[in-house]
Amino acid sequence: MAKGQKTVNLALQGGGAHGAFAWGVLDKLLEDGRLAIEGICATSAGTMNACVLAYGLHTGGPDKARESLHDFWWQIHRAGKLFNPIRRNLWERLWAVGLEHTVAYRYFDSLTRVFSPYQLNPFDFNPLRDVLGDAVDFEVLRECERVKLFISTTHVKTGKVKVFDTPQLSLDVAMASACLPFMFKAVNIDGEDYWDGGYVGNPALFPLFYKTQSRDVIIVHLNPIVRQKTPKLAPDIMNRLNEISFNSSLLKEMRAIAFVKKLIEHDMLKDEYHEQFKDVLVHSVRADEDLCGFSVASKLSSDWKLLTKLRDLGRARVEQWLQANFDAVGKRDTVDLHEEFLTSTTEIFKGIESSLSR
């Protein structure tokens, strides 16, 4: 580790094409160079970014990682030009119709609500598989010691999160992490079926507590936690429901972190248990302000202008975060966990305090 560098872990959410926002965050962190990355937990689009980033670092360092991320997203754009069914027709381009209002999007959205991918896509065609397979040699990535990867998937049979670490990674694992069940068939790994990890871990944070040394976790959000206006149109309502669902597992883990921090703060752990708990320092690069204005349809877009706009928003957001919070890394949280995540656990904690005082 270079002099003056601080070591952190990253948590990368999923969010389709909005993963380009996280691309920008990663690009700026690599360019800045003051933070070394020990571990990454990731889901869906976050998995794509994590695998490409780790492979680039493993094979050529930060500059190679930045180049690999750029090339990966460029290939996403190129594949989308050929295969993406959601695009504007001539009239819609002339009138600047939003993607969510196009005939193609409405038709595609309706089809996926009536027919399963086993009917619509029997050969399970997914251009993302070829793009990622060309970008990352998973046999080489499994030997990576530069960054520890923890990839979240949903085990279809049990509905539980299944986390794959670096030695277990494969193209199938990455595709399972990004497998939206209304678009693609479940991915079978060793006889078990898996879906997108966002349903039960977006992403799962717990591997970072037990399998890394760094106390600091920077969460890169893609799904807005707060929206100021209640959605009124059907697509917007469905989008907000998806955001809430895809944030719920993360928020539960954040509440657990906040609760453990309370126990440590008030010295309520027996001496023999102290070493089993890490006082995690939580940081957050929030996407609420930047991504609330993007429609649900934009998550399925591969337009290069959109992808680079999202990248630049991510770069700008994390640059602001670094200016405000770099000095706090390794010292304290930069997220007010008690304010944002302890609401539902406060009464439980009061009950414990009360019972102990009797």
Secondary structure, DSSP 8 states (H G I E B T S, - for coil): --TT-EEEEEEE---GGGHHHHHHHHHHHHHH--EEEEEEEE-THHHHHHHHHHHHHHHHHHHHHHHHHHHHHHHHHHHHHHH-S----HHHHHTT--GGGSHHHHHHHHHHHHS-HHHH-TT---HHHHHHHHH--HHHHTT--SSEEEEEEEETTT--EEEEEGGG--HHHHHHHT--TTTS--EEETTEEEEEGGGT-TT--HHHHHH-S--EEEEE--S-S--SS---SHHHHHHHHHHHHHHHHHHHHHHHHHHHHHHHHTT-S-GGGGGG----EEEEE--HHHHTTS-GGGGG---HHHHHHHHHHHHHHHHHHHHHHGGGTTT--SS-HHHHT-TTTHHHHHHHHHHHH-
